[in-house]
Structures are given as C-alpha cells and as structure tokens.
Amino acid sequence: MQYLEQQLSEFKAEFAKRRKRQILGVIPMFAIFLLVVVLDKKPEAVLFDVPVWVVLGAAFVVVLGFVAFTLWNWRCPACNRYLGKGISLAFCPKCGVALR
C-alpha cells in the first residue's frame, strides 16, 4: 500500500512512542527477575512481613500483565500486526513500512 509522506512520518512517530513504552516496561521486568532469583534461593524467607510465595505469585501476575501489555503495544502503527521479538526494527516485518 502506498502512504503519503505525512502518514509515513506519523507511523515513525507512533513507533517511537511504542518503542519507548516497550523499553520502559522491560525495566521493571528485570527487577522482578532479580527478585525472583534471590527469593527462590530462600523459600522460607519473609519480605516485608509477606511470605515469599505471595511475592512470587504477585511477580507472576505482573509478568503476565507485561506479556498482555506487549501484545497490545508492540504492533506496527501501519498494519497493526505484532512486530515480533526485535526492539530495533527499521521496517515492519509484515507490511514493510519504515518504522525509523
């Protein structure tokens, strides 16, 4: 499909917003991963008077929420299809529109 220059620039701007949101969403995932690794070594530990199994369950729910966020956010602004695993895409792998 042929797009106008204005549309192409809007796609690039929207992709930049989505990419920024995606990167900002990954940062808490690293923190949760580190928390889970540390707490997994001490199953009898208590964190802020909360049993570890509750903290791990909450971490699991947050990770599921991030997966849902990714499926919603990480889409091509032109064709609205999932962009895949890459974060530094120059083009949409599905429709080929320039993203950067």
C-alpha positions as CSV (number, residue, x, y, z in Angstrom):
1,M,0.0,0.0,0.0
2,Q,1.2,3.5,-0.8
3,Y,1.2,6.0,2.0
4,L,1.6,9.8,2.0
5,E,4.8,11.3,3.4
6,Q,2.7,12.7,6.3
7,Q,1.4,9.2,7.1
8,L,4.9,7.8,7.0
9,S,6.1,10.4,9.4
10,E,3.2,9.7,11.7
11,F,4.0,6.0,11.6
12,K,7.5,6.7,12.6
13,A,6.5,9.0,15.5
14,E,4.0,6.4,16.8
15,F,6.6,3.6,16.5
16,A,9.0,5.8,18.6
17,K,6.3,6.1,21.3
18,R,5.5,2.4,21.3
19,R,9.2,1.5,21.4
20,K,9.8,3.9,24.3
21,R,6.9,2.3,26.2
22,Q,8.2,-1.1,25.5
23,I,11.7,-0.3,26.8
24,L,10.3,1.3,29.9
25,G,8.1,-1.8,30.5
26,V,11.2,-4.1,30.3
27,I,13.0,-2.3,33.2
28,P,10.6,-3.5,35.9
29,M,10.8,-7.0,34.4
30,F,14.5,-7.1,35.1
31,A,13.9,-6.0,38.7
32,I,11.2,-8.7,39.1
33,F,13.6,-11.3,37.6
34,L,16.3,-10.4,40.1
35,L,13.8,-10.5,43.0
36,V,12.6,-13.9,41.9
37,V,16.1,-15.3,41.6
38,V,17.0,-14.0,45.1
39,L,13.8,-15.2,46.7
40,D,14.0,-18.6,45.0
41,K,17.2,-19.4,47.0
42,K,15.4,-18.7,50.3
43,P,11.9,-20.2,50.1
44,E,11.4,-19.8,53.9
45,A,12.2,-16.1,53.8
46,V,9.7,-13.3,54.5
47,L,9.8,-10.0,52.6
48,F,8.2,-7.0,54.4
49,D,6.2,-9.4,56.5
50,V,4.8,-11.1,53.4
51,P,5.5,-14.8,52.7
52,V,7.7,-15.5,49.7
53,W,5.0,-17.4,47.9
54,V,2.8,-14.4,47.9
55,V,5.6,-12.2,46.5
56,L,6.4,-14.8,43.8
57,G,2.7,-15.1,42.9
58,A,2.4,-11.3,42.6
59,A,5.5,-11.3,40.4
60,F,4.0,-13.9,38.2
61,V,0.8,-11.8,37.8
62,V,2.9,-8.7,36.9
63,V,4.8,-10.7,34.3
64,L,1.5,-11.9,32.8
65,G,0.4,-8.3,32.7
66,F,3.6,-7.3,30.9
67,V,3.0,-10.0,28.3
68,A,-0.5,-8.7,27.7
69,F,0.9,-5.1,27.5
70,T,3.4,-6.3,24.9
71,L,0.8,-8.0,22.8
72,W,-1.2,-4.7,22.9
73,N,1.6,-2.2,22.5
74,W,4.2,-3.9,20.2
75,R,2.3,-3.6,16.9
76,C,3.0,-1.9,13.7
77,P,1.4,1.5,13.5
78,A,0.5,1.0,9.8
79,C,-0.9,-2.6,9.7
80,N,-1.5,-3.2,13.4
81,R,0.2,-6.6,13.4
82,Y,2.6,-7.9,16.0
83,L,6.2,-6.8,15.4
84,G,7.9,-9.8,16.9
85,K,10.8,-10.1,19.3
86,G,13.1,-7.4,17.9
87,I,13.3,-3.9,19.5
88,S,15.4,-2.1,16.9
89,L,13.3,-2.6,13.9
90,A,13.8,-0.4,10.9
91,F,10.8,-1.9,8.9
92,C,7.7,-3.8,9.8
93,P,8.3,-7.5,9.1
94,K,4.7,-7.9,7.9
95,C,3.9,-4.8,5.7
96,G,7.4,-3.4,5.1
97,V,6.6,0.2,6.2
98,A,9.6,2.1,7.5
99,L,9.5,2.5,11.3
100,R,12.6,4.6,11.8
